[in-house]
Every structure is written in C-alpha cells, then in structure tokens.
C-alpha cells in the first residue's frame, strides 16, 4: 500500500509509504532515530516548514556532517511534493492499483510466490489499513494453520477416516460424523 498524498493530514511523515519505495523511517533510519517529532503528519511537517533550517526538523542533538547529507537527500525526495488543500489522502493497493484491494487478490499474490516470505510481506499483512481479522487469516493461511480437514487429521483432532466425511457435527463434546448419501 502506498499513500497518495492530498492534504497530508492522514499520512504520517516517517511511518507511511508516501514518498519513494519505502517509509522514510526505513530509508533514513538514522534521521528517524534522531528526530523529536516521530509521529508527525505530512501536513504538519509542511506547515512547520521542511526546508533547510525550518522548525519541522527538530533533533535530539546537533547533526553530524554525514547526517546532514542524509537530510539533504531526504529533502530532495520531496521537491516534487505539493499538498492539495481540501483533498483527502488516498491509500492505493499496489498489486492492483485500478481494481483496488481484495481478499482474492491478496490470496493470489501470496500463493503464487515461489520464494519464502520476506519482510515486505509481513509488513503488508500487518499494515494498519488491513482489517485485523484479514491479517490474522492471512497469517494463518501462510503458515498452513487454518483448521482444514487435512490439518485436523495431522493434529489428531479427527481420525483419517473422518476426514472423508462431508458433514461434521458436535454434540456435547462428542463428535458424530454423517457421510453424504
């Protein structure tokens, strides 16, 4: 997900991905560690002034020369950024920008990867814009921890013969299996 900044009110300057390929706290981790205003929005940074020597840049200590170079690189990323008053920030789903976010799209994305899960996938699963129940489902899906019949047989919850049954009904602690006719 990436934030398309409108007025900048709903996008966190350091934490959200809005400028470049990663959140600024990741790309400029040293500056983030030294910043006093870690939870500031893009709009508030703009209002304080994010030019050289402006009030938006408040540090725990004076920056060293190599840190000043990082700050200049960070400033250059925002040269083309202009806030648009009365326009909301919009989150865009990168795998399908035109169609938007869907459970089916996430499932296809995660199940078609041949490589092991990386940090970006974990950040995507637990992103603040994804509902918690969807995050938990995706987490369990990727770790093959959903209560499917094959997993219940593997864990010894039901026996292998019961996995062939179509219906599974529980009554007062005992299970009755009804096969289809």
PASEBA-1860 file (N, C-alpha, C; in nm, 3 decimals):
! residues 181
1> XXXXXXXX> 0.085/-0.117/0.000/0.000/0.000/0.000/0.090/0.124/0.000 ~ 0.044/0.223/-0.068/0.114/0.350/-0.071/0.011/0.461/-0.057 ~ 0.050/0.566/0.011/-0.041/0.679/0.031/-0.019/0.780/-0.081 ~ -0.128/0.815/-0.148/-0.125/0.923/-0.245/-0.168/1.048/-0.168 ~ -0.074/1.135/-0.143/-0.096/1.247/-0.053/-0.182/1.354/-0.120 ~ -0.287/1.393/-0.048/-0.372/1.504/-0.089/-0.334/1.625/-0.004 ~ -0.404/1.639/0.111/-0.370/1.749/0.202/-0.267/1.706/0.306 ~ -0.232/1.577/0.312/-0.128/1.528/0.402/-0.172/1.507/0.544
9> XXXXXXXX> -0.299/1.523/0.572/-0.349/1.515/0.710/-0.354/1.372/0.764 ~ -0.375/1.274/0.677/-0.389/1.135/0.721/-0.267/1.049/0.692 ~ -0.158/1.110/0.653/-0.036/1.036/0.620/0.074/1.074/0.717 ~ 0.133/0.974/0.783/0.242/1.000/0.876/0.372/1.018/0.798 ~ 0.443/1.125/0.827/0.564/1.161/0.754/0.668/1.051/0.757 ~ 0.699/0.998/0.875/0.806/0.898/0.889/0.757/0.755/0.869 ~ 0.636/0.724/0.907/0.591/0.585/0.915/0.522/0.531/0.789 ~ 0.452/0.614/0.715/0.377/0.567/0.599/0.461/0.574/0.472
17> XXXXXXXX> 0.429/0.486/0.379/0.497/0.486/0.250/0.425/0.584/0.160 ~ 0.485/0.700/0.139/0.422/0.804/0.059/0.519/0.872/-0.036 ~ 0.647/0.856/-0.010/0.749/0.925/-0.089/0.864/0.827/-0.113 ~ 0.867/0.765/-0.228/0.971/0.668/-0.257/0.923/0.525/-0.237 ~ 1.019/0.433/-0.235/0.987/0.290/-0.231/0.967/0.235/-0.090 ~ 0.998/0.311/0.011/0.987/0.264/0.149/0.950/0.382/0.239 ~ 0.896/0.353/0.358/0.872/0.463/0.452/1.003/0.535/0.483 ~ 0.994/0.664/0.511/1.115/0.742/0.538/1.188/0.693/0.663
25> XXXXXXXX> 1.116/0.635/0.759/1.182/0.582/0.879/1.273/0.464/0.845 ~ 1.244/0.394/0.735/1.328/0.282/0.691/1.444/0.334/0.607 ~ 1.413/0.419/0.511/1.516/0.470/0.421/1.615/0.561/0.491 ~ 1.567/0.639/0.586/1.653/0.732/0.661/1.644/0.698/0.810 ~ 1.680/0.577/0.844/1.663/0.529/0.982/1.745/0.611/1.082 ~ 1.861/0.658/1.042/1.944/0.739/1.133/1.873/0.870/1.166 ~ 1.817/0.936/1.066/1.744/1.061/1.090/1.620/1.036/1.175 ~ 1.551/0.925/1.148/1.433/0.891/1.226/1.470/0.871/1.373
33> XXXXXXXX> 1.580/0.803/1.399/1.624/0.781/1.537/1.653/0.912/1.609 ~ 1.702/1.012/1.537/1.737/1.140/1.598/1.621/1.239/1.603 ~ 1.517/1.213/1.527/1.404/1.308/1.519/1.327/1.313/1.650 ~ 1.283/1.433/1.687/1.198/1.450/1.805/1.051/1.432/1.771 ~ 1.014/1.460/1.646/0.874/1.451/1.604/0.853/1.327/1.517 ~ 0.850/1.210/1.579/0.840/1.083/1.507/0.699/1.051/1.456 ~ 0.597/1.108/1.516/0.458/1.077/1.478/0.389/1.195/1.410 ~ 0.464/1.274/1.341/0.408/1.394/1.277/0.353/1.359/1.139
41> XXXXXXXX> 0.247/1.428/1.099/0.187/1.404/0.967/0.262/1.484/0.861 ~ 0.238/1.450/0.736/0.299/1.523/0.625/0.251/1.668/0.627 ~ 0.124/1.689/0.656/0.068/1.825/0.660/0.137/1.909/0.767 ~ 0.154/1.852/0.887/0.218/1.927/0.995/0.364/1.958/0.963 ~ 0.434/1.863/0.900/0.573/1.889/0.859/0.577/2.004/0.759 ~ 0.483/2.003/0.665/0.477/2.109/0.565/0.449/2.244/0.630 ~ 0.353/2.246/0.724/0.317/2.372/0.790/0.432/2.427/0.874 ~ 0.510/2.337/0.936/0.626/2.382/1.013/0.740/2.426/0.923
49> XXXXXXXX> 0.736/2.382/0.800/0.840/2.417/0.704/0.946/2.309/0.698 ~ 0.958/2.243/0.583/1.055/2.135/0.575/1.175/2.172/0.489 ~ 1.195/2.301/0.474/1.317/2.349/0.407/1.434/2.347/0.504 ~ 1.547/2.391/0.457/1.668/2.391/0.540/1.652/2.489/0.656 ~ 1.676/2.440/0.778/1.670/2.523/0.898/1.530/2.554/0.947 ~ 1.426/2.495/0.888/1.289/2.521/0.932/1.257/2.444/1.060 ~ 1.143/2.478/1.123/1.105/2.421/1.252/1.066/2.274/1.246 ~ 1.034/2.221/1.127/0.993/2.081/1.116/1.108/1.987/1.156
57> XXXXXXXX> 1.228/2.030/1.131/1.344/1.945/1.159/1.395/1.974/1.300 ~ 1.351/1.894/1.395/1.395/1.907/1.534/1.464/1.778/1.573 ~ 1.584/1.790/1.625/1.668/1.673/1.653/1.705/1.665/1.799 ~ 1.736/1.545/1.844/1.779/1.524/1.983/1.915/1.588/2.008 ~ 1.993/1.598/1.906/2.125/1.660/1.916/2.158/1.722/1.782 ~ 2.265/1.791/1.776/2.310/1.852/1.650/2.357/1.743/1.554 ~ 2.322/1.755/1.426/2.357/1.654/1.327/2.504/1.664/1.287 ~ 2.564/1.548/1.262/2.700/1.543/1.209/2.694/1.569/1.060
65> XXXXXXXX> 2.809/1.588/1.000/2.815/1.622/0.858/2.751/1.515/0.770 ~ 2.779/1.388/0.796/2.723/1.281/0.713/2.572/1.269/0.734 ~ 2.523/1.306/0.852/2.380/1.306/0.878/2.312/1.423/0.806 ~ 2.383/1.536/0.794/2.333/1.650/0.716/2.317/1.611/0.570 ~ 2.408/1.527/0.519/2.398/1.480/0.381/2.274/1.391/0.364 ~ 2.246/1.307/0.463/2.123/1.226/0.460/1.999/1.316/0.459 ~ 2.003/1.420/0.540/1.890/1.513/0.547/1.869/1.581/0.412 ~ 1.977/1.618/0.346/1.965/1.681/0.215/1.905/1.583/0.113
73> XXXXXXXX> 1.945/1.457/0.120/1.887/1.355/0.032/1.737/1.340/0.059 ~ 1.700/1.343/0.187/1.559/1.334/0.225/1.481/1.455/0.172 ~ 1.540/1.572/0.181/1.474/1.693/0.129/1.453/1.685/-0.023 ~ 1.550/1.629/-0.095/1.539/1.619/-0.241/1.425/1.529/-0.285 ~ 1.390/1.429/-0.203/1.278/1.341/-0.236/1.147/1.417/-0.240 ~ 1.136/1.523/-0.164/1.009/1.595/-0.151/1.001/1.717/-0.241 ~ 1.095/1.735/-0.331/1.094/1.853/-0.417/0.966/1.861/-0.500 ~ 0.921/1.748/-0.550/0.802/1.746/-0.637/0.671/1.733/-0.561
81> XXXXXXXX> 0.677/1.724/-0.429/0.556/1.705/-0.349/0.488/1.839/-0.324 ~ 0.360/1.845/-0.360/0.281/1.964/-0.328/0.150/1.917/-0.268 ~ 0.116/1.973/-0.155/-0.008/1.936/-0.087/-0.125/2.007/-0.154 ~ -0.239/1.938/-0.157/-0.359/1.993/-0.220/-0.467/2.009/-0.115 ~ -0.494/2.133/-0.075/-0.596/2.157/0.028/-0.732/2.101/-0.011 ~ -0.806/2.055/0.089/-0.941/2.002/0.073/-0.946/1.874/-0.012 ~ -0.833/1.805/-0.019/-0.825/1.677/-0.090/-0.773/1.573/0.008 ~ -0.848/1.465/0.027/-0.809/1.362/0.122/-0.690/1.281/0.071
89> XXXXXXXX> -0.613/1.228/0.164/-0.509/1.131/0.129/-0.578/1.001/0.093 ~ -0.527/0.931/-0.006/-0.589/0.808/-0.055/-0.484/0.698/-0.052 ~ -0.525/0.580/0.001/-0.437/0.464/0.001/-0.457/0.385/-0.127 ~ -0.347/0.349/-0.190/-0.353/0.276/-0.316/-0.290/0.138/-0.297 ~ -0.361/0.035/-0.344/-0.316/-0.104/-0.337/-0.227/-0.128/-0.459 ~ -0.096/-0.144/-0.438/-0.002/-0.152/-0.549/-0.017/-0.275/-0.640 ~ -0.049/-0.395/-0.587/-0.063/-0.507/-0.680/-0.175/-0.489/-0.782 ~ -0.276/-0.409/-0.750/-0.385/-0.384/-0.844/-0.435/-0.241/-0.824
97> XXXXXXXX> -0.361/-0.141/-0.874/-0.398/-0.001/-0.849/-0.535/0.037/-0.903 ~ -0.575/-0.020/-1.016/-0.705/0.019/-1.074/-0.821/-0.054/-1.006 ~ -0.803/-0.183/-0.972/-0.911/-0.261/-0.912/-0.920/-0.246/-0.762 ~ -0.812/-0.208/-0.698/-0.813/-0.191/-0.554/-0.787/-0.320/-0.478 ~ -0.799/-0.310/-0.347/-0.771/-0.421/-0.256/-0.885/-0.522/-0.259 ~ -0.850/-0.651/-0.260/-0.949/-0.756/-0.247/-0.884/-0.877/-0.179 ~ -0.964/-0.954/-0.109/-0.914/-1.075/-0.043/-0.862/-1.173/-0.148 ~ -0.934/-1.185/-0.258/-0.892/-1.275/-0.366/-0.756/-1.232/-0.420
105> XXXXXXXX> -0.736/-1.103/-0.438/-0.608/-1.052/-0.488/-0.493/-1.082/-0.394 ~ -0.515/-1.069/-0.264/-0.411/-1.099/-0.166/-0.380/-1.248/-0.166 ~ -0.484/-1.332/-0.173/-0.463/-1.476/-0.175/-0.379/-1.516/-0.297 ~ -0.415/-1.465/-0.412/-0.340/-1.497/-0.534/-0.196/-1.449/-0.521 ~ -0.177/-1.329/-0.468/-0.043/-1.275/-0.454/0.044/-1.362/-0.363 ~ -0.010/-1.404/-0.250/0.068/-1.483/-0.155/0.088/-1.628/-0.199 ~ -0.009/-1.684/-0.267/0.003/-1.825/-0.305/0.080/-1.845/-0.434 ~ 0.104/-1.741/-0.511/0.181/-1.755/-0.634/0.329/-1.726/-0.615
113> XXXXXXXX> 0.369/-1.680/-0.497/0.511/-1.656/-0.470/0.584/-1.789/-0.455 ~ 0.696/-1.802/-0.526/0.779/-1.921/-0.514/0.884/-1.905/-0.405 ~ 0.913/-1.780/-0.368/1.017/-1.753/-0.271/0.957/-1.747/-0.131 ~ 1.040/-1.771/-0.028/0.989/-1.760/0.109/0.945/-1.617/0.140 ~ 0.865/-1.606/0.240/0.810/-1.478/0.281/0.922/-1.384/0.324 ~ 0.918/-1.260/0.280/1.017/-1.163/0.321/0.952/-1.057/0.411 ~ 1.032/-0.963/0.454/0.986/-0.860/0.549/0.873/-0.776/0.489 ~ 0.877/-0.750/0.358/0.774/-0.669/0.295/0.638/-0.737/0.304
121> XXXXXXXX> 0.635/-0.871/0.289/0.508/-0.943/0.301/0.452/-0.932/0.443 ~ 0.539/-0.943/0.542/0.495/-0.931/0.681/0.439/-0.792/0.708 ~ 0.507/-0.689/0.657/0.456/-0.552/0.674/0.321/-0.535/0.605 ~ 0.304/-0.602/0.492/0.178/-0.592/0.421/0.065/-0.659/0.497 ~ 0.091/-0.777/0.554/-0.011/-0.849/0.630/-0.057/-0.767/0.750 ~ 0.037/-0.709/0.821/0.004/-0.638/0.944/-0.007/-0.488/0.925 ~ -0.034/-0.442/0.803/-0.049/-0.299/0.776/-0.172/-0.245/0.847 ~ -0.165/-0.121/0.892/-0.275/-0.062/0.970/-0.404/-0.045/0.890
129> XXXXXXXX> -0.396/-0.044/0.757/-0.515/-0.028/0.675/-0.586/-0.161/0.648 ~ -0.521/-0.273/0.682/-0.581/-0.405/0.661/-0.658/-0.442/0.788 ~ -0.784/-0.482/0.776/-0.861/-0.520/0.896/-0.791/-0.634/0.972 ~ -0.800/-0.630/1.104/-0.730/-0.727/1.188/-0.770/-0.870/1.154 ~ -0.898/-0.896/1.131/-0.941/-1.033/1.102/-0.880/-1.082/0.970 ~ -0.860/-0.992/0.875/-0.796/-1.030/0.748/-0.648/-1.058/0.771 ~ -0.583/-0.977/0.854/-0.441/-1.000/0.886/-0.422/-1.136/0.953 ~ -0.506/-1.167/1.049/-0.495/-1.295/1.120/-0.519/-1.412/1.024
137> XXXXXXXX> -0.620/-1.399/0.938/-0.648/-1.504/0.841/-0.529/-1.525/0.747 ~ -0.472/-1.417/0.696/-0.357/-1.428/0.605/-0.237/-1.490/0.675 ~ -0.213/-1.450/0.799/-0.102/-1.504/0.878/-0.117/-1.655/0.895 ~ -0.238/-1.698/0.932/-0.263/-1.841/0.949/-0.256/-1.916/0.817 ~ -0.305/-1.855/0.710/-0.301/-1.917/0.577/-0.157/-1.943/0.533 ~ -0.071/-1.844/0.548/0.068/-1.859/0.504/0.145/-1.962/0.586 ~ 0.102/-1.985/0.707/0.169/-2.083/0.793/0.096/-2.217/0.795 ~ -0.002/-2.233/0.709/-0.082/-2.356/0.698/-0.139/-2.395/0.834
145> XXXXXXXX> -0.200/-2.298/0.902/-0.257/-2.321/1.035/-0.408/-2.302/1.038 ~ -0.472/-2.306/0.923/-0.618/-2.298/0.920/-0.675/-2.436/0.953 ~ -0.791/-2.442/1.019/-0.846/-2.572/1.060/-0.913/-2.646/0.943 ~ -0.833/-2.681/0.844/-0.884/-2.763/0.734/-0.888/-2.908/0.779 ~ -0.960/-2.991/0.706/-0.969/-3.132/0.745/-0.832/-3.197/0.747 ~ -0.749/-3.169/0.650/-0.615/-3.231/0.648/-0.532/-3.186/0.768 ~ -0.544/-3.059/0.809/-0.471/-3.013/0.927/-0.527/-3.074/1.055 ~ -0.659/-3.093/1.063/-0.720/-3.155/1.182/-0.677/-3.301/1.194
153> XXXXXXXX> -0.662/-3.370/1.080/-0.613/-3.507/1.083/-0.468/-3.509/1.129 ~ -0.387/-3.422/1.075/-0.245/-3.414/1.112/-0.227/-3.388/1.261 ~ -0.310/-3.304/1.318/-0.300/-3.271/1.461/-0.367/-3.375/1.549 ~ -0.435/-3.471/1.492/-0.501/-3.575/1.571/-0.635/-3.535/1.628 ~ -0.694/-3.426/1.579/-0.824/-3.383/1.627/-0.933/-3.476/1.572 ~ -0.921/-3.515/1.447/-1.012/-3.613/1.388/-0.926/-3.724/1.326 ~ -0.984/-3.842/1.311/-0.905/-3.950/1.251/-0.915/-3.944/1.099 ~ -0.828/-4.016/1.033/-0.818/-4.007/0.888/-0.946/-4.052/0.817
161> XXXXXXXX> -1.018/-4.148/0.875/-1.144/-4.192/0.814/-1.249/-4.082/0.822 ~ -1.249/-4.006/0.932/-1.347/-3.898/0.949/-1.322/-3.785/0.850 ~ -1.199/-3.774/0.800/-1.171/-3.665/0.705/-1.242/-3.686/0.573 ~ -1.291/-3.808/0.548/-1.363/-3.835/0.424/-1.510/-3.796/0.433 ~ -1.559/-3.770/0.554/-1.699/-3.733/0.575/-1.725/-3.591/0.526 ~ -1.846/-3.570/0.475/-1.884/-3.439/0.427/-1.929/-3.350/0.543 ~ -2.001/-3.406/0.639/-2.055/-3.328/0.750/-1.989/-3.369/0.880 ~ -1.961/-3.271/0.964/-1.904/-3.295/1.096/-1.988/-3.215/1.195
169> XXXXXXXX> -2.057/-3.284/1.285/-2.143/-3.218/1.382/-2.096/-3.254/1.521 ~ -2.093/-3.158/1.612/-2.053/-3.185/1.750/-2.174/-3.171/1.841 ~ -2.191/-3.270/1.930/-2.298/-3.266/2.030/-2.237/-3.292/2.166 ~ -2.235/-3.190/2.252/-2.193/-3.207/2.390/-2.057/-3.272/2.408 ~ -1.960/-3.236/2.327/-1.825/-3.286/2.346/-1.792/-3.409/2.263 ~ -1.891/-3.482/2.213/-1.860/-3.597/2.128/-1.895/-3.562/1.985 ~ -1.827/-3.621/1.893/-1.848/-3.588/1.752/-1.923/-3.700/1.684 ~ -2.016/-3.662/1.600/-2.089/-3.756/1.518/-2.062/-3.720/1.375
177> XXXXX> -2.018/-3.814/1.298/-1.986/-3.788/1.158/-2.097/-3.845/1.071 ~ -2.150/-3.763/0.983/-2.257/-3.806/0.893/-2.203/-3.797/0.751 ~ -2.196/-3.909/0.684/-2.145/-3.907/0.548/-2.259/-3.876/0.452 ~ -2.224/-3.827/0.336/-2.327/-3.793/0.238/-2.380/-3.920/0.173 ~ -2.503/-3.913/0.128/-2.569/-4.027/0.068/-2.543/-4.027/-0.081
END
